[in-house]
């Protein structure tokens, strides 16, 4: 019985990378395969998929050529024999060399509508690939047919989670939009391309473009792992110049991990959903979009059957991103509430990355527009079509994060973690314990006072230095 390494594993090998997944196809029927491989275990419910040696095996769909023609995209329609002989779709090698994402057949996406999301996901994973016009044409046909409405949420969720973990997750949304496939699953963003992201002084793009750009930058920041963002324990303000022990091993941070790129990208996707609902009489301003966005983020997460942690993170991203961006101007009590809300859910590191990405390196000083101010030395090259035309078919440029932006992130990290350590060190006196809400209110007051004293020390130190 002949077997073949098929699909993305062959593509990745030819691109010079290590395959992420290994799929094997075999000739003949499943019963014969099981007889020859008694250790094979069926794992597919609706199709014959067998797990053998940790690798999924499934039968060819007809002949090898028929199987390749039935695959999703030409660059995935390749098979490698055990002896190293390559079999490929007639256009596969040319498209792989030209870095083109093209359907393997005229009905490839209609045959399996979830491939609409797979197309957008591959575009996000391979930003150097262009999207063939036929891909967008088939996406539009599938969307117009209504076939996306009946997809299982788990399938769309799986593709979305994979897309969020790619180098350019914002391109996932851009390609879905270009193919007319944001609705019904991403209905909150339908029409976002026609809504200005904000006043021209701060924004020159639509909400959709802004969200996609922030997603790309957030993903890049999450992968950057600068010194301190994966370590550096909370410490008092005055200790900012000394070496920092490991944040993640401290008692207060036990159980926390550095933020996963896909979680930060999801938070970026959700953070400005409320802007799409802004009334035309208010535009280009978006007053109160944080409160309007939180329920939209929850609805989107629930529709996609996202993990609970993602749904909670999207809600927090929408509600609190502007408050954290204005952190320096907040009163001590508000900072206590904000830090604890993020800390108790393990989302403070991810929220810091979101705030920096949302400002694309813009100032984190005081003032209501602090997250939008853009110093000349802190330009972030955001993901955009390399041609500069805004064409969704063109290859994408991943974002490049300058050192100035990382310095701003480090400054925010040091301050929030030092203040978190200060408030967590405050303990309620025995005589105020076990009094219900009264105990909580008293503890908050003590913590607020501790941060106020810390502010005074910092200001006094600044005056001495000045």
CORBEL-V525237 format. One record per pair of residues at least 6 apart in sequence whose C-alpha atoms are under 7 Angstrom apart, sorted by the first residue. I is the first residue (numbers start at 1). GAP is how many residues later the second one is. D is the distance in whole Angstrom. If there is no record, write none. Layout:
i->I gap->GAP d->D
i->I gap->GAP d->D
This chain:
i->1 gap->25 d->7
i->1 gap->26 d->6
i->2 gap->24 d->6
i->2 gap->25 d->6
i->3 gap->21 d->7
i->3 gap->22 d->6
i->3 gap->23 d->4
i->3 gap->24 d->7
i->3 gap->78 d->7
i->4 gap->20 d->5
i->4 gap->21 d->5
i->4 gap->22 d->6
i->4 gap->75 d->6
i->4 gap->76 d->5
i->4 gap->77 d->5
i->4 gap->78 d->7
i->5 gap->17 d->7
i->5 gap->18 d->6
i->5 gap->19 d->5
i->5 gap->20 d->7
i->5 gap->74 d->5
i->5 gap->75 d->5
i->5 gap->76 d->7
i->6 gap->17 d->6
i->6 gap->18 d->6
i->6 gap->19 d->7
i->6 gap->72 d->6
i->6 gap->73 d->4
i->6 gap->74 d->6
i->7 gap->16 d->7
i->7 gap->69 d->4
i->7 gap->70 d->6
i->7 gap->71 d->6
i->7 gap->72 d->7
i->8 gap->68 d->5
i->9 gap->10 d->5
i->9 gap->11 d->7
i->9 gap->12 d->6
i->9 gap->13 d->6
i->10 gap->68 d->6
i->10 gap->69 d->7
i->10 gap->70 d->7
i->11 gap->64 d->6
i->11 gap->65 d->6
i->12 gap->6 d->6
i->12 gap->7 d->5
i->13 gap->6 d->6
i->22 gap->33 d->6
i->23 gap->32 d->6
i->23 gap->33 d->5
i->23 gap->34 d->6
i->24 gap->32 d->6
i->24 gap->33 d->5
i->24 gap->34 d->7
i->25 gap->32 d->6
i->25 gap->33 d->5
i->25 gap->34 d->5
i->25 gap->35 d->6
i->26 gap->32 d->6
i->26 gap->33 d->5
i->26 gap->34 d->6
i->27 gap->32 d->6
i->27 gap->33 d->6
i->28 gap->31 d->7
i->29 gap->30 d->6
i->30 gap->18 d->7
i->30 gap->29 d->7
i->34 gap->6 d->6
i->39 gap->13 d->7
i->40 gap->10 d->6
i->40 gap->11 d->6
i->40 gap->12 d->5
i->41 gap->9 d->5
i->41 gap->10 d->5
i->41 gap->11 d->7
i->42 gap->6 d->7
i->42 gap->7 d->6
i->42 gap->8 d->4
i->42 gap->9 d->6
i->43 gap->6 d->6
i->43 gap->7 d->6
i->43 gap->8 d->6
i->44 gap->6 d->7
i->48 gap->10 d->6
i->49 gap->7 d->6
i->49 gap->8 d->6
i->49 gap->9 d->5
i->50 gap->6 d->6
i->50 gap->7 d->5
i->50 gap->8 d->6
i->51 gap->6 d->6
i->60 gap->7 d->6
i->61 gap->6 d->5
i->68 gap->9 d->5
i->68 gap->10 d->6
i->68 gap->21 d->6
i->69 gap->8 d->7
i->69 gap->20 d->7
i->69 gap->35 d->6
i->69 gap->36 d->6
i->70 gap->34 d->7
i->70 gap->35 d->7
i->70 gap->38 d->7
i->71 gap->6 d->6
i->71 gap->33 d->6
i->71 gap->37 d->7
i->72 gap->31 d->6
i->72 gap->32 d->6
i->72 gap->36 d->5
i->72 gap->37 d->7
i->72 gap->43 d->7
i->73 gap->28 d->7
i->73 gap->29 d->5
i->73 gap->30 d->4
i->73 gap->31 d->4
i->74 gap->15 d->6
i->74 gap->17 d->6
i->74 gap->18 d->5
i->74 gap->28 d->6
i->74 gap->29 d->6
i->74 gap->30 d->5
i->75 gap->17 d->5
i->75 gap->20 d->6
i->75 gap->21 d->6
i->77 gap->11 d->6
i->77 gap->12 d->5
i->77 gap->15 d->7
i->78 gap->9 d->6
i->78 gap->10 d->4
i->78 gap->11 d->6
i->79 gap->7 d->6
i->79 gap->8 d->5
i->79 gap->9 d->6
i->80 gap->6 d->5
i->80 gap->7 d->6
i->99 gap->29 d->7
i->99 gap->30 d->4
i->99 gap->31 d->6
i->100 gap->29 d->5
i->100 gap->30 d->5
i->100 gap->31 d->6
i->100 gap->32 d->6
i->101 gap->28 d->6
i->101 gap->29 d->6
i->101 gap->30 d->5
i->101 gap->31 d->6
i->102 gap->29 d->7
i->102 gap->30 d->5
i->102 gap->32 d->7
i->102 gap->33 d->6
i->103 gap->32 d->6
i->109 gap->6 d->5
i->109 gap->7 d->6
i->109 gap->29 d->6
i->109 gap->30 d->7
i->110 gap->32 d->6
i->113 gap->29 d->7
i->113 gap->34 d->6
i->113 gap->35 d->6
i->114 gap->41 d->7
i->114 gap->42 d->7
i->116 gap->23 d->6
i->117 gap->39 d->7
i->117 gap->42 d->6
i->118 gap->41 d->6
i->120 gap->52 d->5
i->120 gap->55 d->5
i->120 gap->56 d->6
i->121 gap->38 d->7
i->121 gap->42 d->5
i->121 gap->51 d->6
i->123 gap->6 d->7
i->123 gap->48 d->7
i->123 gap->49 d->7
i->124 gap->39 d->6
i->124 gap->42 d->6
i->124 gap->43 d->7
i->124 gap->44 d->5
i->124 gap->45 d->5
i->124 gap->47 d->5
i->124 gap->48 d->5
i->125 gap->38 d->7
i->125 gap->41 d->5
i->125 gap->42 d->6
i->125 gap->43 d->7
i->127 gap->41 d->7
i->127 gap->268 d->6
i->127 gap->269 d->5
i->127 gap->270 d->7
i->128 gap->267 d->5
i->128 gap->268 d->6
i->129 gap->266 d->5
i->130 gap->263 d->5
i->130 gap->264 d->5
i->130 gap->265 d->5
i->131 gap->262 d->5
i->131 gap->263 d->7
i->132 gap->261 d->6
i->136 gap->42 d->7
i->136 gap->43 d->5
i->139 gap->40 d->5
i->139 gap->42 d->7
i->140 gap->39 d->5
i->140 gap->40 d->5
i->143 gap->37 d->6
i->143 gap->38 d->6
i->149 gap->35 d->6
i->153 gap->150 d->7
i->153 gap->151 d->5
i->153 gap->152 d->6
i->154 gap->151 d->6
i->156 gap->148 d->7
i->157 gap->147 d->5
i->157 gap->148 d->6
i->157 gap->149 d->6
i->161 gap->101 d->7
i->163 gap->6 d->6
i->163 gap->9 d->6
i->164 gap->98 d->5
i->164 gap->101 d->6
i->164 gap->102 d->7
i->165 gap->96 d->6
i->165 gap->97 d->4
i->167 gap->52 d->7
i->167 gap->53 d->7
i->167 gap->231 d->7
i->168 gap->48 d->5
i->168 gap->230 d->6
i->169 gap->46 d->6
i->169 gap->47 d->6
i->169 gap->96 d->7
i->170 gap->42 d->4
i->170 gap->43 d->6
i->170 gap->45 d->5
i->170 gap->46 d->5
i->171 gap->41 d->7
i->173 gap->39 d->7
i->174 gap->218 d->7
i->175 gap->217 d->6
i->176 gap->6 d->6
i->178 gap->214 d->7
i->182 gap->7 d->7
i->182 gap->8 d->6
i->183 gap->7 d->6
i->185 gap->118 d->7
i->185 gap->119 d->7
i->186 gap->114 d->7
i->188 gap->85 d->7
i->188 gap->108 d->7
i->189 gap->84 d->7
i->189 gap->87 d->7
i->192 gap->14 d->7
i->192 gap->15 d->5
i->192 gap->16 d->5
i->192 gap->84 d->6
i->193 gap->13 d->5
i->193 gap->14 d->6
i->193 gap->15 d->5
i->193 gap->16 d->7
i->194 gap->12 d->6
i->195 gap->11 d->5
i->195 gap->12 d->6
i->195 gap->81 d->6
i->196 gap->9 d->6
i->196 gap->10 d->4
i->196 gap->11 d->6
i->196 gap->88 d->6
i->197 gap->6 d->6
i->197 gap->8 d->6
i->197 gap->9 d->5
i->197 gap->10 d->4
i->197 gap->13 d->7
i->198 gap->86 d->5
i->198 gap->87 d->5
i->198 gap->88 d->7
i->199 gap->85 d->5
i->199 gap->86 d->6
i->202 gap->170 d->6
i->211 gap->57 d->7
i->211 gap->58 d->6
i->213 gap->169 d->6
i->213 gap->170 d->6
i->214 gap->54 d->6
i->214 gap->143 d->5
i->214 gap->144 d->5
i->215 gap->50 d->5
i->215 gap->53 d->5
i->215 gap->54 d->6
i->216 gap->167 d->6
i->216 gap->183 d->7
i->217 gap->140 d->5
i->217 gap->165 d->7
i->217 gap->182 d->6
i->218 gap->46 d->6
i->218 gap->47 d->6
i->218 gap->50 d->7
i->218 gap->135 d->6
i->218 gap->136 d->6
i->218 gap->139 d->5
i->219 gap->42 d->5
i->219 gap->45 d->7
i->219 gap->46 d->6
i->220 gap->179 d->7
i->221 gap->132 d->7
i->222 gap->37 d->7
i->222 gap->38 d->7
i->222 gap->39 d->5
i->223 gap->38 d->6
i->230 gap->28 d->6
i->231 gap->14 d->7
i->231 gap->15 d->5
i->231 gap->16 d->5
i->231 gap->17 d->6
i->232 gap->12 d->4
i->232 gap->13 d->5
i->232 gap->14 d->5
i->232 gap->15 d->5
i->233 gap->11 d->6
i->233 gap->12 d->5
i->233 gap->13 d->5
i->233 gap->14 d->4
i->233 gap->17 d->7
i->233 gap->184 d->7
i->234 gap->13 d->7
i->234 gap->183 d->4
i->234 gap->184 d->4
i->234 gap->186 d->6
i->234 gap->187 d->5
i->235 gap->182 d->7
i->235 gap->183 d->4
i->235 gap->186 d->6
i->236 gap->182 d->5
i->236 gap->183 d->7
i->236 gap->185 d->7
i->236 gap->186 d->6
i->237 gap->178 d->7
i->237 gap->181 d->6
i->237 gap->221 d->7
i->240 gap->174 d->7
i->247 gap->6 d->7
i->248 gap->6 d->6
i->248 gap->8 d->6
i->248 gap->9 d->7
i->256 gap->90 d->6
i->259 gap->90 d->6
i->259 gap->91 d->5
i->263 gap->47 d->6
i->264 gap->86 d->6
i->264 gap->90 d->7
i->266 gap->48 d->7
i->267 gap->46 d->6
i->267 gap->47 d->5
i->267 gap->50 d->5
i->268 gap->86 d->6
i->270 gap->27 d->5
i->270 gap->44 d->5
i->270 gap->47 d->7
i->270 gap->48 d->6
i->271 gap->43 d->7
i->271 gap->46 d->5
i->271 gap->47 d->4
i->271 gap->50 d->7
i->272 gap->21 d->6
i->272 gap->46 d->6
i->273 gap->20 d->5
i->273 gap->23 d->7
i->273 gap->24 d->7
i->274 gap->15 d->4
i->274 gap->16 d->6
i->274 gap->18 d->5
i->274 gap->19 d->4
i->275 gap->11 d->6
i->275 gap->14 d->5
i->278 gap->8 d->6
i->290 gap->28 d->5
i->290 gap->29 d->5
i->291 gap->28 d->6
i->293 gap->25 d->5
i->293 gap->26 d->7
i->294 gap->21 d->5
i->294 gap->24 d->5
i->294 gap->25 d->6
i->295 gap->20 d->7
i->297 gap->17 d->6
i->297 gap->18 d->6
i->298 gap->13 d->6
i->298 gap->16 d->7
i->298 gap->17 d->6
i->301 gap->10 d->5
i->317 gap->34 d->7
i->321 gap->34 d->6
i->325 gap->30 d->6
i->325 gap->39 d->6
i->325 gap->45 d->7
i->325 gap->46 d->5
i->326 gap->38 d->7
i->326 gap->40 d->6
i->326 gap->41 d->7
i->326 gap->42 d->7
i->326 gap->44 d->6
i->328 gap->37 d->6
i->328 gap->38 d->5
i->329 gap->37 d->5
i->329 gap->38 d->7
i->332 gap->116 d->5
i->332 gap->119 d->6
i->332 gap->120 d->6
i->333 gap->115 d->5
i->336 gap->111 d->7
i->336 gap->112 d->6
i->339 gap->81 d->6
i->342 gap->6 d->5
i->356 gap->53 d->6
i->359 gap->12 d->5
i->359 gap->13 d->5
i->360 gap->20 d->6
i->361 gap->13 d->7
i->361 gap->17 d->6
i->361 gap->18 d->6
i->361 gap->19 d->6
i->361 gap->44 d->5
i->362 gap->9 d->6
i->362 gap->10 d->6
i->362 gap->11 d->5
i->362 gap->12 d->4
i->362 gap->13 d->6
i->362 gap->16 d->7
i->363 gap->7 d->6
i->363 gap->8 d->6
i->363 gap->9 d->7
i->363 gap->10 d->5
i->363 gap->11 d->6
i->363 gap->12 d->7
i->364 gap->6 d->5
i->364 gap->7 d->6
i->377 gap->27 d->7
i->378 gap->24 d->7
i->378 gap->26 d->5
i->378 gap->27 d->6
i->380 gap->20 d->6
i->380 gap->21 d->6
i->380 gap->22 d->6
i->381 gap->18 d->5
i->381 gap->19 d->5
i->382 gap->16 d->7
i->382 gap->17 d->5
i->382 gap->18 d->7
i->383 gap->13 d->6
i->383 gap->14 d->5
i->383 gap->15 d->5
i->383 gap->16 d->5
i->384 gap->6 d->7
i->384 gap->12 d->6
i->384 gap->13 d->6
i->385 gap->6 d->6
i->385 gap->7 d->7
i->385 gap->9 d->6
i->385 gap->10 d->6
i->385 gap->11 d->4
i->385 gap->12 d->6
i->386 gap->8 d->7
i->386 gap->9 d->6
i->386 gap->10 d->5
i->386 gap->11 d->5
i->387 gap->7 d->7
i->419 gap->32 d->7
i->423 gap->24 d->5
i->423 gap->27 d->7
i->426 gap->21 d->6
i->428 gap->15 d->6
i->432 gap->7 d->6
i->433 gap->6 d->6
